[in-house]
Amino acid sequence: MGHVALCKDCQKEFVSLFSQLCNVKSNWQAWTDFVTMSAIAISNAFDLEGTTHDAREREYLNIIKQYKKREQQIFPQLFALIVNALEADPEQDFLGEIFMRLNLGSHWKGQFFTPYGVSRMVAEMQLSGIEVRIAEKGWVGIHDPCCGAGALLIAGRNIMARREFGSTESLYVAQDIDRTAAMMCYIQLSLLGCAGYVVVADAFRHPLVGAGSSPLLIAPDSEQELWLTPALYHETWCGRIQCERMKLAMENIDALFASKQRQIQRLGQTPPRTEQSPMGLPDAPAPPPLNEGPNGQLTLF
């Protein structure tokens, strides 16, 4: 069976399974629940402790308990179909296509995801000459501020793979205002082995700003929700992040020193220091010279 036929079979099976969840939930709510729990399962497998882990774990449990045991067993089956489909053919936006096939784009958000073929064409144009930048820096960043389900970034990943670049040579940065869409992107980037992160926030009001202008030094604000892909935990990326932190620290020290130097220059030359006594007090002035008067008497005047 060819890859295309296999993927189409995965889509059919996925839709058939998913429809069973819609007996108790609306299409949109069931989809949101599935995507959210899948993203949390991936994230918490690597982010093992802390407030983010705990909050997401609670969210997962709050969702899954709304379904009966028979329905709960459907979620891992749906996830397995995504894994199988992307493994068989990474040249696709599996979740984006399912999303549109289920007519979920008609939800109040009015979403429409760019077809994968168009995304591939755009990615081919944007990534021309990428070899030069990788040769200079060792890696390159690929950013989509309105990622949807991640079709453009998936296409970029596949172009990099065809050019024989691996997961340590490209950083994928995605952002979307819609949480469900952003998590769809996160799931697919994670399963395709892409190192990077997804941010849930309005790209206009809350654009990504890396500390020291580095996309590796993530500095999310209170309005941004951050999702790290598993491949970003690779030792190569951890080492690069540490190097960027050290570089930023040194730049801050240099900037502080330069600022102090400028302050000294603005003040001009400092006034001459007054000689100090051993106790730290100014030395007493020297006594006036003694003068000898006409009659041999010593006088101060």
HELIX and SHEET records of a PDB file:
HELIX    1   1 HIS A    3  LEU A   21  1                                  19    
HELIX    2   2 ASN A   27  ASN A   44  1                                  18    
HELIX    3   3 THR A   51  ILE A   64  1                                  14    
HELIX    4   4 LYS A   69  GLN A   72  1                                   4    
HELIX    5   5 ILE A   74  ALA A   88  1                                  15    
HELIX    6   6 PHE A   94  ARG A  101  1                                   8    
HELIX    7   7 LEU A  104  SER A  106  5                                   3    
HELIX    8   8 TYR A  116  GLN A  126  1                                  11    
HELIX    9   9 ILE A  130  LYS A  137  1                                   8    
HELIX   10  10 ALA A  151  ARG A  162  1                                  12    
HELIX   11  11 ARG A  179  LEU A  191  1                                  13    
HELIX   12  12 ALA A  211  SER A  213  5                                   3    
HELIX   13  13 PRO A  230  TYR A  233  5                                   4    
HELIX   14  14 GLU A  235  LEU A  267  1                                  33    
SHEET    1   A 4 VAL A 140  ASP A 144  0                                        
SHEET    2   A 4 SER A 170  ASP A 176  1                                        
SHEET    3   A 4 ALA A 195  VAL A 200  1                                        
SHEET    4   A 4 GLU A 225  LEU A 228 -1                                        
SHEET    1   B 2 ASN A 291  GLU A 292  0                                        
SHEET    2   B 2 LEU A 298  THR A 299 -1                                        
END                                                                             
